[in-house]
């Protein structure tokens, strides 16, 4: 919490001890004799197994209630309309000012 919210801070706490900075060590190349072990081949999943796994994962999802989804969608639509009106007014104002400016130049 912030200090201005009326929360009292405890008495002075000791400052953390200074840590020594670590010096970056250069990367050590792998020995030439080291063998690279190939990864195990991936097993193929059948479409039926894939669909069962999708259904299991789908049951784990916490879906938002329909009412919350509807309210959020309406709020987004309202904000889109407000934004469209705002940018239309700004565009019209700039268009008017530019026409006036060009009329002065001619």
WONOR-V369253 format. One line per field, one symbol per residue. psi: psi as a letter, one per 40 degrees, with the letter a starting at -180 (. if undefined). Layout:
# WONOR-V369253
psi: ???
This chain:
# WONOR-V369253
psi: iideeehhiiihiiiiihihhihhiihhiiidehihhiihihiihidddddddddddddehhiiidddddddddddddddddddddddddddddddddddddddd.
